[in-house]
Amino acid sequence: MTSRLENAVARFRRPAGGDVRTSDRISAAAFRAAVEQRLRNLERDMSELKGRLNGLIFLVIGTVVTQVTLRLVQG
């Protein structure tokens, strides 16, 4: 089973028989635009993941501080 990247690269190769079907190939500009869009989406997703991770870290720290404070007040 080939990966999506291998399939995308295969569209740029010339067929062995010399028969070039333009419907199977995309231009370099279109390929660059697609890659650029994927990178923008990846950056957006990574930014969202970073925000969620920071929120989780602060939640855990807040929980620990609250537990320590409660134990000091009780005992």
Secondary structure, DSSP 8 states (H G I E B T S, - for coil): ---HHHHHHHTTS--TTS---TTT---HHHHHHHHHHHHHHHHHHHHHHHHHHHHHHHHHHHHHHHHHHHHHHH-
